[in-house]
Amino acid sequence: MRLARIVSNSFALVLLDVLNKAMPLIVFPVVVRVLGPAVYGKLGFAGAVAGFFALLASPGFTTYAVREAARDHAKLPFLVQNVVGARLALPWVPFCCLRSIPSIWLRAMVQQDF
């Protein structure tokens, strides 16, 4: 019974991995054709900028908290409180940065016109 479950789970993981690699090969040409290369480029750039700022918002606290909780269960309430607090507070920093970028950019564009 245990071997059958291992084989079944392994097959499911392999199938999931194959589908995760095959779907972009199918979807990418359709999306680029529908949006056009210029719009798709802008969308890709926006996704890259958002991904960069998402790294600043979540710098791996969850992994740290799981490791520390496994080492000492008594720290669990402290870790949960601080990790949740940090995950609620830290996204405001990149959000403010992202909010200021368009205004700085527009101010520079207006100054160039004059």
C-alpha positions in Angstrom: 0.0 0.0 0.0 2.8 2.4 0.9 4.7 1.8 -2.3 1.6 2.3 -4.4 1.0 5.7 -2.7 4.7 6.7 -3.3 4.4 5.8 -7.0 1.1 7.6 -7.3 2.4 10.8 -5.6 5.6 10.7 -7.7 3.6 10.4 -10.9 1.4 13.3 -9.9 4.5 15.4 -9.2 6.1 14.6 -12.5 2.8 15.3 -14.4 2.5 18.6 -12.6 6.1 19.5 -13.5 5.5 18.6 -17.1 2.3 20.7 -17.3 4.1 23.6 -15.6 6.7 23.6 -18.3 4.3 23.0 -21.2 1.7 25.6 -20.4 3.9 28.6 -21.1 4.8 27.1 -24.5 1.2 27.1 -25.4 0.0 30.3 -23.7 3.0 32.6 -24.5 2.5 32.8 -28.3 -1.3 33.4 -28.0 -0.8 36.2 -25.4 1.9 37.9 -27.5 -0.2 37.6 -30.6 -3.3 39.1 -28.9 -1.6 41.9 -27.0 1.1 42.7 -29.5 4.9 42.9 -28.7 4.8 46.5 -27.4 2.0 45.9 -24.9 3.5 42.5 -23.9 6.8 44.2 -23.3 5.2 46.9 -21.1 3.4 44.1 -19.2 6.6 42.2 -18.7 8.4 45.3 -17.4 5.6 46.0 -15.0 5.7 42.4 -13.8 9.5 42.6 -13.2 9.2 45.9 -11.3 6.4 44.5 -9.1 8.4 41.3 -8.5 11.4 43.3 -7.4 9.4 45.2 -4.9 7.6 42.0 -3.7 11.1 40.7 -2.8 11.5 43.7 -0.5 8.1 43.1 1.0 8.7 39.5 2.0 12.4 38.8 2.6 12.0 35.2 3.8 10.6 35.6 7.3 8.4 32.5 6.9 11.3 30.2 6.3 13.1 31.7 9.3 10.1 31.4 11.5 9.5 27.7 10.6 13.2 26.9 11.3 13.2 28.7 14.7 9.8 27.2 15.7 11.1 23.7 14.9 14.2 24.4 17.2 12.2 25.8 20.1 8.4 25.5 20.4 8.3 28.0 23.2 9.2 30.8 20.8 6.1 30.1 18.6 3.9 32.9 19.9 6.7 35.4 19.7 7.6 34.3 16.2 4.0 34.4 15.0 3.5 37.9 16.4 6.7 39.3 15.0 6.5 37.6 11.6 2.9 38.6 11.0 3.7 42.1 12.2 6.6 42.4 9.8 4.6 40.9 6.9 1.9 43.5 7.5 4.3 46.5 8.0 7.0 45.8 5.3 4.8 46.0 2.2 4.2 49.6 3.0 7.8 50.5 2.2 7.8 49.2 -1.5 4.2 50.5 -1.9 5.3 54.0 -1.0 8.3 53.7 -3.3 6.1 52.5 -6.1 3.6 55.3 -5.5 6.3 57.9 -5.7 7.9 56.6 -8.9 5.1 57.9 -11.3 5.0 61.3 -9.6 8.8 61.6 -9.9 8.7 60.4 -13.5 5.9 62.8 -14.4 7.6 65.7 -12.7 10.8 65.0 -14.8 8.7 64.8 -18.0 7.0 68.1 -17.3 10.4 69.8 -16.6 11.7 68.5 -19.9 8.9 70.1 -21.8 9.8 73.6 -20.4 
